[in-house]
């Protein structure tokens, strides 16, 4: 069955439509949605089967994946991470919401299916109303990973109608929140206070340190 194509206002997400997305996520659904960088694939953090589906779509194993979480704000972050220093917290408070993925030490609340050998987790608070509204209404983070492969940044993945044509039989909802970007988030390793940039992207760390 083909996915639902769901336009949502990018600045003022309609609550009725957000609740429709939440219902699908709670049933183990997989969605594609806009962020402040690229369109992402996501599911409920606490649904292992949905996480496996995303891994299959990406052609990787869930245990080997570097899936990040989308959180609504910094209060979520404290649940799923540990050992966050004052310097790291200050940096995140200044930089978020924004186009960053911060790599932190994972707490025991991170689902076992994501328990990679590094014991770390990537955290995102995007500067985009749609994913933040989804997480806020769901009550816990969602998994996020870009819909493209790192070496495959192609233009059709910025157009939600073309995204729908490419993924409509692999996911349950494709949200149209307008044209997306094709520069991913900047990944910053914050497991110690050196703040190493692991991938340069849309966020400029120098603006905040």
HUWO-V976913 format. One record per helix or strand of 2 or more residues. SS is the DSSP state (H for helix, E for strand). FROM is the first residue (numbers start at 1). TO is the last residue. If there is no record, write none. Layout:
# HUWO-V976913
SS & FROM & TO
SS & FROM & TO
This chain:
# HUWO-V976913
E & 4 & 7
H & 15 & 26
E & 31 & 33
E & 40 & 44
H & 48 & 58
H & 62 & 64
E & 68 & 70
H & 74 & 80
E & 81 & 82
H & 86 & 95
E & 100 & 106
H & 112 & 114
E & 120 & 124
H & 129 & 138
E & 142 & 146
H & 155 & 158
H & 160 & 167
E & 173 & 176
E & 186 & 189
E & 196 & 199
H & 205 & 207
